[in-house]
Amino acid sequence: MKTNYLLTGLTAAALLFASCEADDTAEIVINNTDNSVDNSVTNNGGTNEPEEPTGEAIDLQGTMTSDLVLDSNNTYTLTGPLVMAPNTKLTIPAGMTIRAASGANVYIAISQDAVIDAQGTSTNPIVLTSAASSPAAGDWGGLILLGRAPINSTTGGSATSTSEIGGLPYGGSDVSDFSGVIRYVRVEYSGGAADGQSENNGFSFYGVGNGTTVDHIQAFEGKDDGIEFFGGTVNASYLSVVNAQDDSVDWTEGYSGTLTNVYIKQGVSHDKAIEADGFNTDIGNNSNPVYFSAPTLNNVLIVGQGNTEGTEAVRLRAGTQGEFNNVIIQGYEEGFDLDGDSGDSPTGQGVLDGLLFVDTVNFDDVTLKMKNDTGYEFDESDFIMNEGDATGTDYDTWKAGWTVE
């Protein structure tokens, strides 16, 4: 027997918000049922597995217009898009596993002015995973955060764009915008394609500000990108991406945060470890004045599957700028592939201006350290400052207890 409960507190304004969403999400529905699926993955190095919840089995979906605090005694299954409306808060306790039913339209989205409080620990991480008995990449959507930090895909300081998934607004002028706290969170088997061009990522950060805390996150076995930044200023540390079938870390639309301690492990047929765009190449750079993505990356270890033809570790294009400090790249034909032109995509100009460079890097089983397809002339030494003394990141230390491989 199943009993349905509709959460109260839906105001007329909230209903208007819900009706404007591109994915037509419904109100939150909680279903009590006696059936649940357990396909948990053993933590890498962990010794304390969370106890099986003893409360109710609850289905989650819809637009939430009041705070939602998940109970560690219950078991939750995501059965559709869960959208936290503005001025709400989603709280997920440490050690909780949320399983998602199959479908690209199954995801969690934290709207502008909403926040998430998801604070796991190294021994009790929060896991968002597939509910399938035999999970696979692309089973469900992923986790989406949308903020009011600057993006370069729109004109005007307060102008917003809309997300690929869900059609939700993001962007603005608040550099220090706060979207919550994500700590020790793992997203598994994400990246389902909503249509031919719109695909979910493991973690999607849309215009998220640097008031947001992001550390110790892992994207595991995703169909599309592992972690993608659409503009914004959010800083993130201790990032692990394992077996993302497209790009592992991706940025675009003027992203300018700092990523510290990054580990990437790719499969044989997967795309780039890092794909970096100065602006969204699908729509062009609409900002005025023009500015480009310019993040800083510190302590990076990129592990490929051997030096095979056509493999690239890092692709830098569309005018992106940025600093790479203390990087190790293992097992690729090309280390850094720089693409651009002398017009709207002046990636090479960034090198000449000292705005795009690598300081301290080691190459292991890499044929070509740098490939210049920018239309600008410069030497390898103009891009790579120091070579041979990199240490990367001590992944063996900080992965323990909460990651999987």
Summary of the structure (lengths in Angstrom):
residues: 405
radius of gyration: 20.8
end to end distance: 38.6
largest distance: 70.7
contacts: 1548
relative contact order: 0.10
helix: 5%
strand: 40%
